[in-house]
């Protein structure tokens, strides 16, 4: 929910800035109409950056990986005991 509020605040701030630029005519109208496109592209770049940072900082839990491997082994043994083919062991 915090991210939604942050993004909506950013959208409102950029929209207010854009409307102010349209009314004051500081920037020529031909350039002012491109600002929403720049904003959408910037928001997309921000999203990609956040995904990249999330992937780089993804926590590695070796203990959990071992527990997961044990659970998989137990599940395969259980299914083999019931006569279900679970594939080869790699």
N, CA, C and O atoms as a MOPAC input file, in Angstrom:
PM7 MOZYME 1SCF
protein

 N      0.81900 1    -1.19100 1     0.00000 1
 C      0.00000 1     0.00000 1     0.00000 1
 C      0.86600 1     1.25900 1     0.00000 1
 O      0.48800 1     2.28300 1    -0.56900 1
 N      2.01000 1     1.17200 1     0.63400 1
 C      2.89000 1     2.33400 1     0.69900 1
 C      3.37600 1     2.73700 1    -0.68500 1
 O      3.50800 1     3.92400 1    -0.98200 1
 N      3.64600 1     1.73600 1    -1.54000 1
 C      4.13500 1     2.03600 1    -2.88100 1
 C      3.04900 1     2.70700 1    -3.71700 1
 O      3.34100 1     3.59100 1    -4.52300 1
 N      1.80500 1     2.29300 1    -3.52700 1
 C      0.70500 1     2.89600 1    -4.26600 1
 C      0.57300 1     4.36700 1    -3.90100 1
 O      0.39800 1     5.21600 1    -4.77500 1
 N      0.65700 1     4.66800 1    -2.60700 1
 C      0.56500 1     6.05600 1    -2.15700 1
 C      1.73600 1     6.86300 1    -2.70600 1
 O      1.56600 1     8.00600 1    -3.13100 1
 N      2.91100 1     6.26700 1    -2.69500 1
 C      4.09200 1     6.96000 1    -3.21100 1
 C      3.94400 1     7.26800 1    -4.70200 1
 O      4.26000 1     8.37300 1    -5.14400 1
 N      3.46800 1     6.30300 1    -5.46600 1
 C      3.30700 1     6.49600 1    -6.90400 1
 C      2.20500 1     7.51300 1    -7.19500 1
 O      2.35900 1     8.36200 1    -8.07300 1
 N      1.09600 1     7.42900 1    -6.46300 1
 C      0.01900 1     8.39500 1    -6.67600 1
 C      0.45700 1     9.80900 1    -6.31900 1
 O      0.08400 1    10.76500 1    -7.00000 1
 N      1.23700 1     9.94900 1    -5.26600 1
 C      1.76700 1    11.26600 1    -4.90300 1
 C      2.65000 1    11.80800 1    -6.01400 1
 O      2.57400 1    12.98700 1    -6.35900 1
 N      3.48100 1    10.94800 1    -6.56800 1
 C      4.34800 1    11.34800 1    -7.67100 1
 C      3.53500 1    11.75200 1    -8.90200 1
 O      3.86500 1    12.73200 1    -9.57000 1
 N      2.47700 1    11.00200 1    -9.20100 1
 C      1.62500 1    11.32100 1   -10.34600 1
 C      0.94300 1    12.67000 1   -10.15100 1
 O      0.88000 1    13.47500 1   -11.08000 1
 N      0.43300 1    12.92000 1    -8.95200 1
 C     -0.22900 1    14.19400 1    -8.67900 1
 C      0.76800 1    15.34800 1    -8.77300 1
 O      0.45000 1    16.39900 1    -9.33100 1
 N      1.97200 1    15.15800 1    -8.22900 1
 C      2.97300 1    16.22400 1    -8.27600 1
 C      3.38200 1    16.53900 1    -9.71700 1
 O      3.49400 1    17.70600 1   -10.09200 1
 N      3.60200 1    15.50900 1   -10.51200 1
 C      4.00100 1    15.72800 1   -11.90600 1
 C      2.84900 1    16.34600 1   -12.69100 1
 O      3.07300 1    17.20900 1   -13.54000 1
 N      1.61500 1    15.91200 1   -12.41500 1
 C      0.46100 1    16.49200 1   -13.10700 1
 C      0.30600 1    17.96900 1   -12.76700 1
 O      0.03200 1    18.78600 1   -13.64600 1
 N      0.48100 1    18.31200 1   -11.49500 1
 C      0.39000 1    19.72100 1   -11.09000 1
 C      1.48700 1    20.54000 1   -11.75800 1
 O      1.24500 1    21.66100 1   -12.20500 1
 N      2.66700 1    19.99200 1   -11.82500 1
 C      3.78600 1    20.68200 1   -12.48900 1
 C      3.49100 1    20.87500 1   -13.96700 1
 O      3.77200 1    21.93200 1   -14.53200 1
 N      2.92300 1    19.85000 1   -14.59000 1
 C      2.60900 1    19.90700 1   -16.01100 1
 C      1.54800 1    20.96500 1   -16.28900 1
 O      1.68500 1    21.74900 1   -17.22800 1
 N      0.49300 1    20.99200 1   -15.47900 1
 C     -0.56600 1    21.98900 1   -15.65700 1
 C     -0.00800 1    23.39800 1   -15.44500 1
 O     -0.36500 1    24.32900 1   -16.16700 1
 N      0.86900 1    23.54600 1   -14.44900 1
 C      1.47800 1    24.86300 1   -14.21100 1
 C      2.31100 1    25.30200 1   -15.41100 1
 O      2.28400 1    26.47400 1   -15.78700 1
 N      3.03900 1    24.38800 1   -16.00400 1
 C      3.81800 1    24.73300 1   -17.20200 1
 C      2.92900 1    25.10300 1   -18.38200 1
 O      3.26500 1    25.98800 1   -19.16900 1
 N      1.78600 1    24.41800 1   -18.50100 1
 C      0.86200 1    24.73700 1   -19.58600 1
 C      0.27100 1    26.13200 1   -19.41800 1
 O      0.09700 1    26.86000 1   -20.39500 1
 N     -0.03700 1    26.50300 1   -18.18000 1
 C     -0.69500 1    27.78800 1   -17.95000 1
 C      0.27600 1    28.96900 1   -17.96200 1
 O     -0.10300 1    30.06900 1   -18.36500 1
 N      1.50600 1    28.76300 1   -17.53500 1
 C      2.44900 1    29.87700 1   -17.48600 1
 C      3.18500 1    30.09100 1   -18.79300 1
 O      3.78300 1    31.14900 1   -18.99300 1
 N      3.15900 1    29.14000 1   -19.66700 1
 C      3.82700 1    29.21600 1   -20.97300 1
 C      5.32900 1    29.47000 1   -20.83100 1
 O      5.91800 1    30.18200 1   -21.64500 1
 N      5.94300 1    28.89400 1   -19.80800 1
 C      7.39200 1    29.00400 1   -19.63600 1
 C      8.09800 1    28.18000 1   -20.70400 1
 O      9.11400 1    28.59000 1   -21.26500 1
 N      7.53500 1    27.01500 1   -20.96600 1
 C      8.08600 1    26.12300 1   -21.98700 1
 C      7.13200 1    26.14800 1   -23.18000 1
 O      5.91800 1    26.19800 1   -22.98100 1
 N      7.63300 1    26.11700 1   -24.38700 1
 C      6.73900 1    26.11200 1   -25.55800 1
 C      5.76600 1    24.93700 1   -25.50500 1
 O      6.13900 1    23.84900 1   -25.06500 1
 N      4.52700 1    25.14200 1   -25.94700 1
 C      3.51800 1    24.07700 1   -25.88700 1
 C      3.92800 1    22.80000 1   -26.61500 1
 O      3.50300 1    21.70900 1   -26.23400 1
 N      4.74200 1    22.92100 1   -27.64900 1
 C      5.16100 1    21.71300 1   -28.37300 1
 C      6.00600 1    20.80100 1   -27.48900 1
 O      5.96000 1    19.58000 1   -27.63800 1
 N      6.78000 1    21.38400 1   -26.56400 1
 C      7.57500 1    20.57300 1   -25.65100 1
 C      6.76700 1    20.14000 1   -24.43100 1
 O      7.00400 1    19.06900 1   -23.87500 1
 N      5.82300 1    20.96200 1   -24.02200 1
 C      5.04400 1    20.67300 1   -22.81800 1
 C      4.17300 1    19.44000 1   -23.00400 1
 O      3.97300 1    18.68000 1   -22.05700 1
 N      3.65700 1    19.23100 1   -24.19700 1
 C      2.79600 1    18.07600 1   -24.42500 1
 C      3.56400 1    16.75500 1   -24.38400 1
 O      2.95600 1    15.69000 1   -24.28000 1
 N      4.88200 1    16.81600 1   -24.46500 1
 C      5.67800 1    15.58900 1   -24.39200 1
 C      5.97100 1    15.16100 1   -22.94900 1
 O      6.42300 1    14.03900 1   -22.72000 1
 N      5.72200 1    16.03400 1   -21.98900 1
 C      6.04300 1    15.70800 1   -20.59600 1
 C      5.34600 1    14.45200 1   -20.07500 1
 O      5.98700 1    13.67500 1   -19.36700 1
 N      4.06700 1    14.20800 1   -20.38500 1
 C      3.46300 1    12.94800 1   -19.90700 1
 C      4.16900 1    11.70900 1   -20.45400 1
 O      4.28800 1    10.69800 1   -19.76200 1
 N      4.63200 1    11.79300 1   -21.69100 1
 C      5.35600 1    10.65300 1   -22.26600 1
 C      6.67800 1    10.45600 1   -21.53100 1
 O      7.05800 1     9.32700 1   -21.22100 1
 N      7.37800 1    11.55600 1   -21.25300 1
 C      8.62200 1    11.45800 1   -20.48800 1
 C      8.35800 1    10.88700 1   -19.09600 1
 O      9.14900 1    10.09700 1   -18.57900 1
 N      7.25900 1    11.28700 1   -18.50700 1
 C      6.91200 1    10.78500 1   -17.17500 1
 C      6.64800 1     9.28300 1   -17.19800 1
 O      7.10600 1     8.55800 1   -16.31400 1
 N      5.91400 1     8.81500 1   -18.20100 1
 C      5.61700 1     7.37700 1   -18.28900 1
 C      6.90100 1     6.58300 1   -18.51800 1
 O      7.09300 1     5.52500 1   -17.91900 1
 N      7.76600 1     7.08300 1   -19.37100 1
 C      9.05000 1     6.40500 1   -19.61200 1
 C      9.89200 1     6.40000 1   -18.33800 1
 O     10.51800 1     5.39200 1   -18.01300 1
 N      9.90900 1     7.51100 1   -17.62100 1
 C     10.67300 1     7.57700 1   -16.37200 1
 C     10.10200 1     6.62400 1   -15.33000 1
 O     10.85600 1     5.98700 1   -14.59300 1
 N      8.78200 1     6.52100 1   -15.26300 1
 C      8.15500 1     5.59500 1   -14.32200 1
 C      8.49700 1     4.14800 1   -14.67100 1
 O      8.71800 1     3.32800 1   -13.78000 1
 N      8.53900 1     3.83900 1   -15.96400 1
 C      8.94200 1     2.50200 1   -16.38800 1
 C     10.38400 1     2.19100 1   -16.03100 1
 O     10.69900 1     1.08100 1   -15.60100 1
 N     11.26200 1     3.17500 1   -16.20900 1
 C     12.67400 1     2.99300 1   -15.83800 1
 C     12.81200 1     2.79300 1   -14.33500 1
 O     13.61500 1     1.97900 1   -13.88200 1
 N     12.02400 1     3.54000 1   -13.56300 1
 C     12.04100 1     3.38500 1   -12.10600 1
 C     11.58900 1     1.97600 1   -11.72200 1
 O     12.18200 1     1.34800 1   -10.84500 1
 N     10.54200 1     1.48400 1   -12.37800 1
 C     10.05800 1     0.13900 1   -12.09800 1
 C     11.10400 1    -0.92000 1   -12.41300 1
 O     11.30400 1    -1.85300 1   -11.63500 1
 N     11.76700 1    -0.77700 1   -13.55000 1
 C     12.83200 1    -1.72300 1   -13.90700 1
 C     13.98900 1    -1.65900 1   -12.92000 1
 O     14.57600 1    -2.68400 1   -12.57600 1
 N     14.31400 1    -0.45700 1   -12.46600 1
 C     15.37800 1    -0.30500 1   -11.47700 1
 C     15.01300 1    -1.01300 1   -10.17300 1
 O     15.85300 1    -1.68500 1    -9.57600 1
 N     13.76500 1    -0.86500 1    -9.73100 1
 C     13.33700 1    -1.50400 1    -8.48100 1
 C     13.34700 1    -3.03100 1    -8.61300 1
 O     13.70900 1    -3.73400 1    -7.67000 1
 N     12.95100 1    -3.53800 1    -9.77400 1
 C     13.00800 1    -4.99200 1    -9.99800 1
 C     14.45200 1    -5.46600 1    -9.98300 1
 O     14.75900 1    -6.49900 1    -9.38600 1
 N     15.34600 1    -4.72000 1   -10.63400 1
 C     16.76900 1    -5.09100 1   -10.65300 1
 C     17.38100 1    -5.07800 1    -9.27300 1
 O     18.13300 1    -5.98600 1    -8.91900 1
 N     17.07000 1    -4.05800 1    -8.48500 1
 C     17.59500 1    -3.99200 1    -7.11900 1
 C     17.04400 1    -5.14000 1    -6.29000 1
 O     17.76400 1    -5.72700 1    -5.48200 1
 N     15.76300 1    -5.46500 1    -6.48700 1
 C     15.16600 1    -6.58300 1    -5.76100 1
 C     15.82300 1    -7.91400 1    -6.11300 1
 O     16.01200 1    -8.76400 1    -5.24300 1
 N     16.16700 1    -8.09400 1    -7.37600 1
 C     16.83400 1    -9.33000 1    -7.79400 1
 C     18.25900 1    -9.39600 1    -7.23700 1
 O     18.71400 1   -10.45500 1    -6.80400 1
 N     18.95600 1    -8.26300 1    -7.25300 1
 C     20.33700 1    -8.24200 1    -6.74900 1
 C     20.38600 1    -8.47700 1    -5.24500 1
 O     21.33400 1    -9.08400 1    -4.74800 1
 N     19.39400 1    -8.01300 1    -4.52500 1
 C     19.38800 1    -8.12900 1    -3.06100 1
 C     18.56600 1    -9.30700 1    -2.58000 1
 O     18.23500 1    -9.38400 1    -1.39700 1
 N     18.22800 1   -10.23000 1    -3.47300 1
 C     17.39800 1   -11.37400 1    -3.09200 1
 C     18.13200 1   -12.19800 1    -2.04500 1
 O     19.27900 1   -12.58900 1    -2.26100 1
 N     17.49000 1   -12.46600 1    -0.91800 1
 C     18.18000 1   -13.18900 1     0.14900 1
 C     18.40900 1   -14.65800 1    -0.22100 1
 O     17.54500 1   -15.31900 1    -0.79600 1
 N     19.57500 1   -15.13000 1     0.12200 1
 C     19.92000 1   -16.53100 1    -0.10500 1
 C     19.89500 1   -17.22200 1     1.24800 1
 O     20.58700 1   -16.81200 1     2.18000 1
 N     19.10000 1   -18.26100 1     1.34600 1
 C     18.93100 1   -18.96000 1     2.61800 1
 C     19.37400 1   -20.40900 1     2.44600 1
 O     18.56800 1   -21.24500 1     2.03800 1
 N     20.62900 1   -20.73000 1     2.74600 1
 C     21.09700 1   -22.09900 1     2.54300 1
 C     20.37000 1   -23.11000 1     3.43400 1
 O     20.16000 1   -24.25200 1     3.02500 1
 N     19.98800 1   -22.70300 1     4.64100 1
 C     19.27700 1   -23.63100 1     5.53800 1
 C     17.92100 1   -24.01100 1     4.94000 1
 O     17.52200 1   -25.17500 1     4.96400 1
 N     17.22400 1   -23.00900 1     4.40500 1
 C     15.91600 1   -23.26300 1     3.80000 1
 C     16.05400 1   -24.12100 1     2.54600 1
 O     15.18300 1   -24.94300 1     2.26100 1
 N     17.13300 1   -23.93900 1     1.80000 1
 C     17.35200 1   -24.74900 1     0.60200 1
 C     17.54400 1   -26.21800 1     0.97900 1
 O     17.02900 1   -27.10900 1     0.30400 1
 N     18.28900 1   -26.46400 1     2.05900 1
 C     18.47400 1   -27.84500 1     2.51700 1
 C     17.16200 1   -28.45800 1     2.98400 1
 O     16.87200 1   -29.61600 1     2.68000 1
 N     16.36700 1   -27.68500 1     3.72400 1
 C     15.07200 1   -28.18800 1     4.17900 1
 C     14.15000 1   -28.48300 1     2.99800 1
 O     13.40800 1   -29.46400 1     3.02200 1
 N     14.19200 1   -27.65700 1     1.98800 1
 C     13.37300 1   -27.88400 1     0.80200 1
 C     13.81200 1   -29.15600 1     0.08200 1
 O     12.96500 1   -29.93300 1    -0.35900 1
 N     15.12100 1   -29.38100 1    -0.04600 1
 C     15.61700 1   -30.60900 1    -0.66900 1
 C     15.18700 1   -31.84600 1     0.11200 1
 O     14.83700 1   -32.86800 1    -0.47900 1
 N     15.21300 1   -31.75100 1     1.43900 1
 C     14.76100 1   -32.87500 1     2.26700 1
 C     13.26800 1   -33.13500 1     2.06900 1
 O     12.84000 1   -34.28600 1     1.98100 1
 N     12.48100 1   -32.06400 1     1.99900 1
 C     11.04300 1   -32.23000 1     1.77500 1
 C     10.77200 1   -32.87300 1     0.42000 1
 O      9.88500 1   -33.71700 1     0.29700 1
 N     11.53100 1   -32.47700 1    -0.58900 1
 C     11.35900 1   -33.06400 1    -1.92500 1
 C     11.70400 1   -34.54700 1    -1.89300 1
 O     10.99600 1   -35.36500 1    -2.48000 1
 N     12.78900 1   -34.89300 1    -1.20800 1
 C     13.19800 1   -36.30000 1    -1.10900 1
 C     12.14100 1   -37.12200 1    -0.39300 1
 O     11.81500 1   -38.22800 1    -0.82400 1
 N     11.60100 1   -36.58800 1     0.70100 1
 C     10.54900 1   -37.29400 1     1.44500 1
 C      9.29400 1   -37.46900 1     0.59100 1
 O      8.66800 1   -38.52900 1     0.61600 1
 N      8.92900 1   -36.43700 1    -0.16000 1
 C      7.73700 1   -36.51800 1    -1.00100 1
 C      7.91600 1   -37.55200 1    -2.10400 1
 O      6.98400 1   -38.29000 1    -2.42300 1
 N      9.11900 1   -37.60700 1    -2.69100 1
 C      9.37700 1   -38.60600 1    -3.72900 1
 C      9.29400 1   -40.01200 1    -3.16300 1
 O      8.71700 1   -40.90100 1    -3.79000 1
 N      9.86700 1   -40.22200 1    -1.98200 1
 C      9.81100 1   -41.54500 1    -1.35400 1
 C      8.37100 1   -41.93400 1    -1.03000 1
 O      7.97800 1   -43.08500 1    -1.22300 1
 N      7.60100 1   -40.99500 1    -0.54900 1
 C      6.20000 1   -41.25700 1    -0.22500 1
 C      5.41700 1   -41.64200 1    -1.47700 1
 O      4.64500 1   -42.60200 1    -1.46500 1
 N      5.61900 1   -40.88900 1    -2.55600 1
 C      4.90700 1   -41.17500 1    -3.79300 1
 C      5.36000 1   -42.47800 1    -4.42600 1
 O      4.54500 1   -43.20700 1    -4.99000 1
 N      6.66800 1   -42.78500 1    -4.33900 1
 C      7.14900 1   -44.06400 1    -4.86300 1
 C      6.54400 1   -45.21500 1    -4.07800 1
 O      6.21700 1   -46.25100 1    -4.65600 1
 N      6.39000 1   -45.04900 1    -2.76300 1
 C      5.77000 1   -46.08000 1    -1.92700 1
 C      4.32200 1   -46.32900 1    -2.30000 1
 O      3.80700 1   -47.42700 1    -2.08400 1
 N      3.66800 1   -45.34400 1    -2.84700 1
 C      2.27600 1   -45.48400 1    -3.28000 1
 C      2.17300 1   -45.91300 1    -4.74700 1
 O      1.07100 1   -46.05000 1    -5.27800 1
 N      3.31400 1   -46.12500 1    -5.39800 1
 C      3.32100 1   -46.61000 1    -6.76700 1
 C      3.20100 1   -45.53000 1    -7.82600 1
 O      2.81900 1   -45.81600 1    -8.96100 1
 N      3.52100 1   -44.30000 1    -7.47300 1
 C      3.43200 1   -43.20300 1    -8.43500 1
 C      4.84500 1   -42.89700 1    -8.95100 1
 O      5.78300 1   -42.71700 1    -8.17400 1
 N      4.97300 1   -42.84400 1   -10.29800 1
 C      6.25900 1   -42.54800 1   -10.91100 1
 C      6.53200 1   -41.02800 1   -10.80100 1
 O      5.75700 1   -40.21700 1   -11.30800 1
 N      7.62800 1   -40.66000 1   -10.14200 1
 C      7.95000 1   -39.24600 1    -9.95100 1
 C      9.12600 1   -38.80700 1   -10.81100 1
 O      9.63000 1   -37.69900 1   -10.62900 1
 N      9.56600 1   -39.61800 1   -11.71900 1
 C     10.66300 1   -39.23400 1   -12.60000 1
 C     12.00300 1   -39.67400 1   -12.04700 1
 O     12.09500 1   -40.35300 1   -11.02500 1
 N     13.03300 1   -39.26500 1   -12.75800 1
 C     14.38800 1   -39.67300 1   -12.37400 1
 C     14.96300 1   -38.70800 1   -11.33500 1
 O     14.52800 1   -37.56300 1   -11.20700 1
 N     15.95000 1   -39.21000 1   -10.60200 1
 C     16.64700 1   -38.37500 1    -9.63200 1
 C     17.84700 1   -37.73900 1   -10.31100 1
 O     18.70700 1   -38.44900 1   -10.83200 1
 N     17.92000 1   -36.44000 1   -10.31400 1
 C     19.04700 1   -35.72600 1   -10.91500 1
 C     19.97100 1   -35.28500 1    -9.85000 1
 O     20.99200 1   -34.66100 1   -10.13800 1

